[in-house]
């Protein structure tokens, strides 16, 4: 079902125009990279504060209130440009092992953000300027690791090591959703 949707998406005028555009794909990709710097950069600042590596004299609540709007702006730009990049090459991207791993890491990072926001952070008044609890530090390490993986896997999407036309292994065909050529 997803494969059919992706195939239909590839045949839309928007997908074709974006993929064939002389400048728009490059502008979209460049904007995506800059939004990654904004989004992940602001997250890294908070994570490094939680780990006690930097900004140790700044209360966590103050840091979050000042950085969160920038993080949200980066996130919105990432979603828009990421959707456009997917729209430009939907079938190849859908079958990319790296894209699938990137999505998995985004889900892990999202769950981590939810846990931090709804469970860990609600007690921050008790540790705002004092020592950060272990559970906050664990969330910070997971966050830094997950977003680093998202960046690496996202960069690897551009390479065709596991494109459907080069896959001969049944395991790789299963992981990428590519049909295995019986010949």
C-alpha positions as CSV (number, residue, x, y, z in Angstrom):
1,X,0.0,0.0,0.0
2,X,2.8,2.5,0.9
3,X,4.6,1.5,-2.3
4,X,1.6,2.3,-4.4
5,X,1.2,5.7,-2.7
6,X,4.9,6.5,-3.2
7,X,4.6,5.5,-6.9
8,X,1.6,7.7,-7.4
9,X,3.5,10.5,-5.6
10,X,6.4,10.1,-8.0
11,X,4.0,10.7,-11.0
12,X,2.6,14.0,-9.7
13,X,3.5,17.2,-11.4
14,X,5.0,18.6,-8.2
15,X,7.4,15.6,-7.8
16,X,8.5,15.8,-11.5
17,X,8.9,19.6,-11.4
18,X,11.0,19.5,-8.2
19,X,13.2,16.7,-9.4
20,X,13.8,18.2,-12.8
21,X,14.2,21.8,-11.6
22,X,17.6,23.3,-12.3
23,X,17.7,25.2,-9.0
24,X,14.8,24.2,-6.7
25,X,16.2,20.8,-5.6
26,X,19.6,22.3,-4.7
27,X,17.9,25.2,-2.9
28,X,15.7,22.8,-1.0
29,X,18.6,20.5,-0.1
30,X,20.8,23.5,1.1
31,X,17.9,24.9,3.2
32,X,17.4,21.4,4.7
33,X,21.1,21.3,5.7
34,X,20.9,24.8,7.2
35,X,17.8,23.9,9.2
36,X,19.5,20.8,10.5
37,X,22.2,23.1,11.9
38,X,19.6,25.3,13.5
39,X,17.5,22.4,14.9
40,X,20.2,20.0,16.0
41,X,22.5,22.8,17.1
42,X,20.0,24.2,19.5
43,X,19.2,20.7,20.8
44,X,22.9,20.0,21.3
45,X,23.3,23.2,23.3
46,X,20.6,22.0,25.7
47,X,21.9,18.5,25.8
48,X,25.4,19.7,26.6
49,X,24.0,21.9,29.4
50,X,22.2,18.8,30.8
51,X,25.4,16.9,30.7
52,X,27.2,19.7,32.5
53,X,29.7,20.3,29.7
54,X,28.7,23.8,28.8
55,X,26.4,26.7,29.9
56,X,26.6,25.4,33.5
57,X,25.8,28.7,35.1
58,X,22.6,29.2,33.0
59,X,19.4,27.7,34.6
60,X,18.0,24.9,32.4
61,X,14.6,26.6,32.4
62,X,16.0,29.9,31.1
63,X,18.0,28.1,28.4
64,X,15.0,26.2,27.3
65,X,12.7,29.2,27.1
66,X,15.3,31.1,25.0
67,X,16.3,28.3,22.7
68,X,12.9,26.5,22.2
69,X,11.5,29.0,19.7
70,X,14.7,28.6,17.5
71,X,14.4,24.8,17.8
72,X,10.8,24.9,16.7
73,X,11.7,27.1,13.7
74,X,14.4,24.7,12.7
75,X,12.0,21.8,13.1
76,X,9.4,23.5,10.9
77,X,12.0,24.2,8.2
78,X,13.2,20.6,8.5
79,X,9.8,19.1,8.0
80,X,9.0,21.3,5.0
81,X,12.3,20.8,3.2
82,X,12.5,17.1,4.2
83,X,9.0,16.5,2.7
84,X,10.1,18.4,-0.4
85,X,13.2,16.2,-0.8
86,X,11.2,13.1,-0.4
87,X,8.7,14.4,-2.9
88,X,11.4,15.0,-5.4
89,X,12.6,11.4,-5.4
90,X,10.0,9.4,-3.5
91,X,10.5,5.8,-4.9
92,X,14.3,5.8,-4.5
93,X,14.1,7.4,-1.1
94,X,11.3,5.1,0.1
95,X,13.5,2.1,-0.8
96,X,16.7,3.5,0.7
97,X,18.0,1.6,3.7
98,X,19.5,4.8,5.0
99,X,16.2,6.6,4.8
100,X,14.5,3.9,6.8
101,X,17.3,4.0,9.4
102,X,17.0,7.8,9.5
103,X,13.2,7.5,10.1
104,X,13.8,4.9,12.9
105,X,16.3,7.3,14.6
106,X,13.9,10.2,14.3
107,X,11.2,8.1,16.0
108,X,13.7,7.2,18.8
109,X,14.6,10.9,19.2
110,X,11.0,11.9,19.2
111,X,10.1,9.3,21.9
112,X,13.1,10.6,23.9
113,X,11.9,14.2,23.6
114,X,8.4,13.1,24.8
115,X,9.9,11.3,27.8
116,X,12.1,14.3,28.6
117,X,9.2,16.8,28.2
118,X,6.5,14.9,30.0
119,X,8.4,12.9,32.7
120,X,11.9,14.2,33.3
121,X,11.6,17.9,32.8
122,X,8.6,18.5,35.0
123,X,10.8,18.2,38.0
124,X,13.4,20.7,36.7
125,X,12.5,23.4,39.4
126,X,14.3,21.1,41.9
127,X,17.5,20.9,39.8
128,X,17.4,24.0,37.6
129,X,20.7,25.4,38.9
130,X,21.8,22.4,40.9
131,X,23.1,19.1,39.7
132,X,21.2,17.6,36.8
133,X,19.6,14.2,37.6
134,X,20.9,11.1,36.0
135,X,17.7,10.6,34.0
136,X,18.1,14.0,32.3
137,X,21.7,13.1,31.4
138,X,20.5,9.8,29.9
139,X,18.0,11.7,27.8
140,X,20.7,14.1,26.7
141,X,23.0,11.2,25.6
142,X,20.2,9.5,23.7
143,X,19.3,12.8,22.1
144,X,22.8,13.6,20.9
145,X,23.3,10.0,19.7
146,X,20.0,9.8,17.9
147,X,20.4,13.2,16.1
148,X,24.0,12.4,15.1
149,X,22.7,9.1,13.6
150,X,19.9,11.0,11.8
151,X,22.5,13.4,10.2
152,X,24.8,10.5,9.2
153,X,22.0,8.3,7.8
154,X,20.5,11.3,6.0
155,X,23.8,12.1,4.3
156,X,24.1,8.4,3.2
157,X,20.7,8.5,1.4
158,X,22.5,10.2,-1.5
159,X,24.6,7.1,-2.2
160,X,23.3,4.2,-4.2
161,X,24.9,1.3,-2.4
162,X,21.6,-0.3,-1.7
163,X,19.4,0.9,-4.6
164,X,16.9,-1.6,-5.8
165,X,18.8,-2.3,-9.1
166,X,21.9,-3.3,-7.2
167,X,20.5,-5.5,-4.5
168,X,21.1,-9.3,-4.9
169,X,20.7,-10.3,-1.2
170,X,17.2,-11.5,-0.1
171,X,17.9,-9.9,3.3
172,X,18.7,-6.5,1.8
173,X,15.7,-6.8,-0.5
174,X,13.6,-7.4,2.6
175,X,15.1,-4.4,4.5
176,X,14.6,-2.0,1.6
177,X,11.3,-3.3,0.4
178,X,12.9,-3.8,-3.1
179,X,11.6,-6.6,-5.3
180,X,14.4,-9.2,-5.8
181,X,15.0,-9.9,-9.4
182,X,14.6,-13.7,-9.8
183,X,16.9,-13.8,-12.8
